């Protein structure tokens, strides 16, 4: 959605960035500003600054910077539209939304998926879907659940959905982009999903992003995958969503806890039986995006694993993500041969609830799994267990928690705490080194000439400086593309009679490219008032000299090229331009500003 600058400015005027950020991380007063450990990279010394006066933040370690919108986007991993809506609600601002071309495309994508889902639902209720419907009933899925989740059936024919959507005049290229159809090797298209149960994948707003498709038990064979899912599309990215969250979010908030299972039926049967604070991970190892999505609603997670998968360390390792996000995670391992679906159908929902009540914390559960895999009586076994457990302990954000679990591990393995602490330090140092390399590689490179930076600093500090500079220079005098854009916006705002406020200026720029520059320069110390005029005059002169020098170098290259080509006419023109430029330079030096 496109929002007017007036609306964005009104929202920002009503939202205190200090209050917003302090609701996520602890801030400490540092002079006129506040400081904290940066939430966007690992650090030991606070370099994250928040200005209540300018309503911006900036990290001098990783160069993250912006206003309230950009903080919410980055911290919550949401887009600009979502951030605006959240802060508008917080500020009590009523939004008047206007669809952009991109938004219109997305609305079309959601509409096509919705129509496709309705097609699959219709096919499930037709004679072609009899076997699929019987299979659902056999698995214990009742009619109300089937309708709520919009479970459907993709018929065996190769092009039924394709022809249905073509009749509605939808572009085949868009259907391919959404993953509904596939391109044949010899030309033409065919349906991606055939002879399968269809499970729509919803986002938190109950919009259909894509589909999961399952074969029937009798059709299972080595050449056919049990489940296939929609590929990534403009509206769907695997690993960023959770199945059923749109239906479960209210109960998750109410109970301040979320139960996480793996597959579609693992969600459907327990949810149908009354376990409403439930989501499914769609069969993938947990991601940071999924953890942060859940963190909006609760900090307490209980993972329920199939009995046959409980010992897979790779799956357990992914749960360390929750510890890094400062969330509490517990684990339930079902008996061998059972998944949540079969367990509830066999023993009932009350039995599963008892297991949830008695769930183990991640540390205890992982340790019990490792003890069943390795012999802790041997040096080799102790080493294996210690290595795995220390990786998990390292993810705890609080020193007290790390010390507590080091003590427990020491007692369990009969290894001195000092030895384990040394090994933990190696892990921490190695992780810090890797993070440092990563952050340095991803740090915004603000490679800007000091003269351009200094002029922008002055403009951001005082509007009168902008008015003065507008009379003698232009954005084109700034050789760095990013600084030229900043100056252009500043000049435009003053020309329109609008106030120059840093947090509002940021709305005009891409947060990953220009915001950090503006924020860094805004946090710079103010220039001494007595020296300001002299500094401005000197900067203007240097700016012009740099531009003329660059133009002369360009003319030199073109003159040499014209000489080599024997182009007399162009050569004479270029020489005249060179002389004119030299004369202009001499005249400019004589100007008194």
C-alpha positions in Angstrom: 0.0 0.0 0.0 1.1 3.6 -0.7 0.7 6.1 2.1 1.0 9.8 1.8 3.9 11.5 3.5 1.4 13.5 5.7 0.0 10.2 7.1 3.5 8.8 7.7 4.6 12.0 9.4 1.5 12.1 11.6 2.1 8.5 12.8 5.8 9.3 13.6 4.7 12.4 15.5 2.6 10.3 17.8 5.0 7.4 18.3 7.9 7.8 20.7 10.8 5.8 19.3 12.3 5.4 22.8 9.1 3.9 24.1 8.9 1.7 21.1 12.4 0.3 21.2 12.5 0.0 25.0 9.5 -2.4 24.7 11.9 -4.8 22.8 15.3 -4.2 24.4 16.5 -2.4 27.6 17.8 1.2 27.0 20.1 3.2 29.3 20.4 7.0 29.3 23.6 8.3 27.8 23.6 12.1 27.9 20.8 13.4 25.6 20.4 9.9 24.0 19.8 6.3 25.0 22.1 3.4 24.3 21.9 -0.4 24.3 23.5 -3.6 23.0 22.5 -3.8 19.3 19.6 -6.2 18.7 20.8 -6.7 15.1 24.3 -8.0 15.7 26.3 -9.6 18.6 28.4 -7.2 20.6 29.7 -6.8 24.2 30.0 -3.0 24.3 26.8 -1.0 23.5 27.0 0.8 20.2 23.3 1.1 19.5 22.1 4.7 20.1 18.5 6.1 20.2 17.8 9.8 19.9 14.6 11.0 21.6 15.1 14.5 20.1 15.5 13.3 16.5 13.4 10.2 16.9 15.9 7.9 15.1 18.3 5.1 16.0 21.7 4.1 14.8 24.2 1.4 15.5 27.9 2.4 15.1 28.8 -1.3 15.0 26.8 -2.7 12.1 25.4 0.7 10.7 21.8 -0.3 11.2 19.8 2.9 11.4 16.4 4.4 10.8 13.1 5.6 12.4 10.3 3.8 14.1 9.0 2.2 10.9 12.4 0.7 10.0 13.1 -0.5 13.5 9.8 -2.4 13.6 10.4 -3.8 10.1 13.9 -5.1 10.9 13.1 -6.4 14.4 9.8 -8.1 13.6 10.8 -9.1 10.1 7.8 -7.5 8.5 7.3 -5.3 5.5 6.8 -1.5 5.4 3.0 -1.8 5.0 2.7 -4.0 8.1 4.9 -1.7 10.1 2.8 1.3 9.2 -0.4 -0.5 10.1 1.0 -1.6 13.5 2.2 1.9 14.4 -0.9 3.6 13.1 -3.0 1.5 15.4 -0.7 2.3 18.3 -0.8 6.0 17.4 -4.6 6.1 16.8 -4.2 7.2 13.2 -6.9 6.0 10.7 -5.2 4.9 7.5 -6.6 5.7 4.0 -4.9 3.1 1.8 -4.2 3.4 -1.8 -3.2 0.4 -3.8 0.1 0.5 -5.7 0.8 -1.6 -8.8 2.7 -4.1 -6.7 -0.2 -4.3 -4.2 -2.6 -4.8 -7.1 -0.5 -7.7 -8.3 -0.4 -9.3 -4.9 -4.2 -8.9 -4.6 -4.5 -10.8 -7.9 -2.2 -13.6 -6.7 -4.3 -14.0 -3.5 -7.5 -14.0 -5.6 -6.1 -16.7 -7.9 -5.1 -18.9 -5.0 -8.5 -18.4 -3.3 -10.3 -19.4 -6.6 -8.0 -22.4 -6.9 -8.7 -23.5 -3.3 -12.5 -23.2 -4.0 -11.9 -25.4 -7.1 -10.2 -28.1 -5.1 -12.9 -27.9 -2.4 -15.6 -28.4 -5.1 -13.7 -31.3 -6.6 -13.5 -33.0 -3.1 -17.3 -32.8 -2.9 -17.8 -34.2 -6.5 -17.9 -37.8 -7.6 -14.2 -37.6 -8.6 -13.3 -36.8 -4.9 -15.2 -39.8 -3.3 -12.0 -41.7 -2.5 -10.3 -38.6 -1.1 -13.3 -37.8 1.1 -13.4 -41.4 2.4 -9.7 -41.2 3.1 -10.2 -38.0 5.2 -13.0 -39.7 7.1 -10.8 -42.7 7.7 -8.2 -40.4 9.1 -10.8 -38.9 11.5 -11.2 -35.5 9.8 -14.8 -34.3 10.2 -16.8 -32.1 7.9 -16.5 -28.9 9.9 -12.7 -29.1 10.1 -12.5 -29.9 6.4 -14.5 -26.8 5.6 -12.7 -24.6 8.1 -9.2 -25.5 6.7 -10.6 -25.6 3.1 -9.2 -29.0 2.5 -9.7 -30.0 -1.2 -8.8 -32.6 -3.8 -6.8 -32.2 -7.1 -8.2 -34.7 -9.7 -6.1 -37.1 -11.7 -6.5 -35.2 -15.0 -3.5 -33.2 -16.2 -5.1 -29.8 -16.9 -8.4 -29.5 -15.0 -7.3 -26.6 -12.9 -5.4 -25.0 -15.8 -8.5 -25.0 -18.0 -10.7 -23.8 -15.2 -8.5 -20.8 -14.5 -8.0 -20.1 -18.2 -11.8 -19.7 -18.6 -11.6 -17.0 -16.0 -9.0 -15.2 -18.2 -6.0 -15.6 -15.8 -2.6 -15.4 -17.4 -0.8 -18.8 -17.6 2.4 -17.0 -16.8 1.0 -15.9 -13.5 -0.3 -19.4 -12.8 3.2 -20.7 -13.4 4.7 -17.9 -11.1 2.3 -19.1 -8.3 3.4 -22.7 -8.8 -0.1 -23.9 -9.8 1.0 -25.2 -13.2 4.3 -26.5 -14.7 5.8 -26.0 -18.2 6.0 -29.1 -20.4 9.4 -29.9 -22.1 7.7 -29.8 -25.5 5.6 -26.7 -24.8 2.3 -26.1 -23.1 1.4 -26.4 -19.4 -0.1 -29.0 -16.9 -1.3 -28.9 -13.3 1.3 -29.2 -10.6 -1.0 -31.1 -8.2 -2.9 -34.2 -9.4 -4.7 -37.0 -7.6 -3.8 -35.6 -4.2 -5.4 -34.1 -1.1 -4.9 -30.3 -1.1 -4.1 -28.3 2.1 -4.2 -24.5 1.5 -1.3 -22.7 3.4 -2.7 -19.5 5.0 -0.8 -16.4 6.3 -1.7 -14.7 9.5 -4.4 -12.7 7.7 -6.0 -16.0 6.4 -4.9 -15.2 2.8 -3.9 -18.3 0.8 -0.2 -18.2 0.0 0.2 -21.7 -1.6 -0.7 -25.3 -1.2 0.5 -28.6 0.3 -0.6 -31.8 -1.5 -0.6 -35.4 -0.1 -1.0 -38.7 -1.9 -3.2 -41.4 -0.5 -1.7 -44.3 1.4 -2.4 -46.8 -1.4 -0.6 -44.6 -3.9 2.6 -44.4 -1.9 5.6 -45.7 -3.7 9.3 -45.1 -4.0 9.0 -42.8 -7.0 6.3 -40.5 -5.6 6.8 -38.1 -2.7 4.2 -38.3 0.0 4.0 -34.5 0.2 4.7 -31.8 -2.4 4.3 -28.1 -1.7 4.0 -24.9 -3.7 7.4 -23.5 -4.7 8.5 -20.0 -3.6 6.4 -17.3 -5.3 6.0 -13.5 -4.9 3.7 -14.2 -2.0 5.1 -17.4 -0.5 8.5 -18.1 1.0 9.1 -21.5 2.6 10.3 -21.3 6.2 8.6 -18.0 6.9 5.1 -19.3 7.7 3.4 -21.7 10.1 0.4 -23.9 9.2 -2.6 -23.0 11.3 -1.3 -19.9 13.0 -4.2 -17.8 11.6 -6.6 -20.1 13.4 -4.5 -20.5 16.6 -3.1 -17.0 17.3 -5.9 -15.9 19.7 -5.6 -19.1 21.8 -1.8 -18.8 21.8 -2.1 -15.3 23.2 -4.7 -16.4 25.7 -2.6 -19.4 27.0 0.7 -17.6 26.5 2.1 -20.8 24.9 2.2 -22.5 21.5 2.4 -26.2 20.7 4.4 -26.9 17.6 4.0 -30.1 15.5 5.4 -31.1 12.1 2.8 -32.0 9.5 -0.7 -31.2 8.3 -2.5 -34.2 9.9 -0.4 -33.7 13.1 -2.1 -30.3 13.3 -5.5 -31.2 12.1 -6.5 -34.1 14.4 -5.3 -32.5 17.8 -6.7 -29.1 16.7 -10.0 -30.7 15.9 -9.9 -32.5 19.3 -9.6 -29.2 21.2 -5.9 -28.3 21.2 -6.3 -24.8 19.8 -2.9 -23.2 20.5 -1.3 -25.4 17.9 0.7 -24.8 14.7 2.7 -27.0 12.3 6.2 -26.3 10.9 5.3 -27.7 7.5 8.0 -30.4 7.7 11.0 -28.0 7.7 13.7 -27.4 10.4 12.7 -24.4 12.4 13.9 -21.0 11.1 14.6 -17.6 12.7 11.7 -16.2 10.7 9.3 -18.8 12.2 10.6 -18.3 15.7 10.2 -14.5 15.5 6.7 -14.9 14.0 5.7 -16.9 17.1 7.5 -14.5 19.4 4.8 -11.9 18.5 2.3 -14.0 20.4 4.2 -15.8 23.1 7.7 -16.6 24.4 6.7 -20.1 25.5 7.0 -23.0 23.0 6.4 -26.8 23.3 7.7 -29.0 20.5 6.0 -32.3 19.9 8.1 -34.8 17.9 7.2 -38.1 16.2 8.6 -41.0 18.2 10.7 -42.1 15.2 12.3 -38.6 14.8 13.0 -37.7 18.4 16.6 -38.8 18.2 17.5 -36.8 15.2 20.1 -34.3 16.5 19.8 -32.1 13.4 16.1 -31.4 14.3 16.9 -30.7 17.9 19.8 -28.4 17.0 17.3 -26.1 15.1 15.5 -25.5 18.4 18.5 -23.5 19.7 17.0 -20.7 17.6 14.4 -20.2 20.3 17.1 -19.8 22.9 18.9 -17.2 20.9 15.5 -15.4 20.7 15.3 -15.5 24.5 12.3 -17.8 24.4 11.5 -20.8 26.6 11.3 -24.1 24.7 10.2 -27.5 26.0 10.0 -30.8 24.1 7.6 -33.8 24.1 8.9 -37.0 22.5 6.1 -39.4 21.6 6.4 -43.2 21.9 8.1 -45.0 19.0 5.8 -45.4 16.0 3.5 -42.5 16.9 3.0 -39.0 15.6 0.6 -36.5 17.2 -2.1 -37.5 14.7 -2.0 -41.2 15.5 -1.4 -40.6 19.2 -4.6 -38.6 19.6 -6.6 -41.0 17.5 -5.3 -43.9 19.6 -5.3 -42.5 23.1 -7.3 -39.3 23.0 -6.5 -35.7 23.4 -6.3 -35.9 27.2 -3.4 -38.2 27.1 -1.5 -35.8 24.8 -2.3 -32.9 27.2 -0.8 -34.9 30.0 2.4 -35.3 28.0 2.4 -31.6 27.3 2.1 -30.8 31.0 5.1 -33.0 31.7 7.2 -31.8 28.8 10.9 -31.5 29.4 13.0 -28.4 28.9 15.2 -28.5 25.8 18.4 -29.0 27.8 17.0 -32.1 29.7 15.4 -33.6 26.6 18.5 -33.2 24.4 20.7 -34.6 27.2 18.4 -37.6 27.5 18.6 -38.3 23.8 22.4 -38.0 23.8 22.7 -40.3 26.7 20.7 -42.9 24.8 23.1 -42.5 21.8 26.5 -42.3 23.5 28.1 -44.1 26.4 29.0 -41.3 28.9 31.1 -43.8 30.8 33.7 -43.6 28.0 35.9 -40.5 27.2 34.6 -40.6 23.6 31.0 -40.6 24.7 31.5 -37.8 27.2 33.2 -35.7 24.5 30.3 -36.2 22.1 27.7 -35.4 24.7 29.6 -32.4 26.0 30.2 -31.0 22.5 26.5 -31.1 21.6 25.3 -29.7 24.9 27.8 -26.9 25.0 26.5 -25.7 21.6 23.0 -25.4 23.2 24.3 -23.8 26.4 26.1 -21.2 24.3 22.7 -20.1 22.9 21.3 -19.0 26.3 21.3 -15.3 26.4 21.7 -14.9 30.2 25.0 -15.7 32.0 23.2 -17.2 35.0 21.4 -19.7 32.8 24.7 -20.7 31.1 26.4 -21.1 34.5 23.5 -23.2 35.8 23.5 -25.6 32.9 27.3 -25.9 33.0 27.0 -27.1 36.6 24.3 -29.6 35.7 26.3 -30.9 32.7 29.4 -31.2 34.9 27.5 -33.4 37.4 25.9 -35.5 34.6 29.3 -36.2 32.9 31.5 -36.1 35.9 33.7 -33.4 34.2 34.9 -30.4 36.1 33.0 -27.1 35.5 36.3 -25.3 34.8 37.0 -27.7 31.8 33.5 -27.2 30.4 33.7 -23.4 30.8 37.0 -23.4 28.8 35.4 -25.4 26.0 32.4 -23.1 26.1 34.7 -20.1 25.8 36.2 -21.7 22.6 32.7 -22.1 21.1 31.8 -18.5 22.1 35.0 -17.0 20.7 34.7 -19.0 17.4 31.0 -17.9 17.1 32.0 -14.3 17.8 34.7 -14.4 15.2 32.3 -15.8 12.5 29.7 -13.2 13.4 32.3 -10.5 13.2 33.3 -11.6 9.7 29.6 -11.8 8.7 28.7 -8.4 10.1 31.8 -6.8 8.5 30.8 -8.3 5.1 27.3 -7.0 5.5 28.1 -3.7 7.0 26.9 -0.8 4.9 30.0 0.8 3.3 29.6 4.6 3.8 32.4 5.5 1.4 31.7 9.2 1.0 34.0 12.1 0.6 34.5 14.1 3.9 33.3 17.3 2.2 30.0 15.8 1.2 29.5 14.3 4.6 30.2 17.5 6.3 27.8 19.6 4.2 25.0 17.1 4.9 25.8 17.2 8.6 25.4 20.9 8.5 22.1 20.7 6.5 20.6 18.2 8.9 21.5 20.4 11.9 20.1 23.7 10.5 17.5 24.4 7.9 19.0 27.8 7.1 22.1 26.1 5.8 19.9 24.3 3.2 18.4 27.5 2.1 21.8 29.1 1.7 23.3 26.1 -0.2 20.3 26.0 -2.6 21.4 29.3 -4.0 24.9 28.3 -4.9 25.1 24.5 -5.5 22.9 21.6 -6.8 22.6 17.9 -5.9 24.6 17.2 -9.1 27.7 18.8 -7.3 27.7 15.7 -5.0 29.6 12.9 -6.8 28.3 10.1 -4.5 24.9 8.9 -5.8 23.5 8.4 -2.3 24.5 11.8 -0.9 23.1 13.4 -4.1 19.8 11.8 -3.3 19.8 13.0 0.3 20.6 16.6 -0.9 17.9 16.4 -3.5 15.3 15.4 -0.9 16.5 18.2 1.5 16.3 20.8 -1.2 12.8 19.6 -2.3 11.4 19.7 1.3 12.7 23.3 1.9 11.3 24.4 -1.6 7.9 23.1 -0.6 8.0 24.9 2.8 8.1 21.6 4.7 10.0 21.2 8.0 13.2 19.2 7.8 12.9 16.5 10.5 15.3 13.6 10.3 12.8 10.8 11.2 10.5 12.0 8.4 13.3 12.4 5.9 14.0 8.7 6.3 10.6 7.8 4.7 12.0 8.9 1.4 14.8 6.4 1.3 15.5 2.7 1.1 16.3 1.6 4.6 19.3 -0.6 3.6 21.1 2.0 1.5 20.6 5.6 2.6 19.0 5.5 6.0 22.3 4.5 7.8 24.1 7.5 6.2 21.5 10.0 7.4 21.3 8.4 10.9 25.1 8.3 11.3 25.5 11.9 10.2 22.6 13.0 12.4 24.3 11.6 15.5 27.5 13.5 14.8 28.4 16.4 17.2 27.2 19.8 16.2 29.6 22.2 14.5 30.8 25.2 16.4 28.6 28.2 15.5 31.5 30.6 15.1 33.2 28.4 12.5 30.1 27.5 10.6 30.2 30.1 7.9 33.9 29.6 7.1 33.4 25.8 7.0 30.4 26.2 4.6 32.4 28.5 2.3 35.3 26.1 2.3 33.1 23.1 1.6 31.4 24.8 -1.3 34.7 25.7 -2.9 36.1 22.1 -2.4 32.9 20.6 -3.9 33.1 22.8 -7.0 36.8 22.1 -7.4 36.2 18.3 -7.2 33.4 18.5 -9.7 35.4 20.6 -12.2 38.4 18.3 -11.7 36.3 15.4 -12.6 34.8 17.1 -15.6 38.4 18.1 -16.8 39.5 14.5 -16.4 36.5 13.3 -18.5 37.3 15.9 -21.2 40.9 14.8 -21.3 39.8 11.3 -22.0 37.4 12.4 -24.7 40.0 14.6 -26.3 42.5 11.8 -26.5 39.8 9.5 -28.0 38.9 12.2 -30.6 42.6 12.6 -31.5 43.0 8.8 -32.0 39.8 8.7 -34.1 40.9 11.7 -36.2 37.6 13.4 -35.5 38.6 17.1 -36.0 35.2 18.6 -35.5 34.6 16.9 -32.1 38.2 17.6 -31.1 37.7 21.3 -31.6 34.4 21.3 -29.7 36.1 19.4 -26.8 39.0 21.9 -26.7 36.6 24.8 -26.5 34.7 23.1 -23.6 38.0 22.6 -21.8 38.9 26.2 -22.2 35.4 27.3 -21.0 35.7 25.1 -18.0 39.2 26.5 -17.1 37.8 30.1 -17.4 34.8 29.2 -15.2 37.1 27.7 -12.6 39.1 31.0 -12.4 36.0 33.1 -12.1 34.5 30.9 -9.3 37.7 31.3 -7.3 37.2 35.0 -7.4 33.5 34.9 -6.2 32.7 36.1 -2.8 29.9 34.1 -1.3 
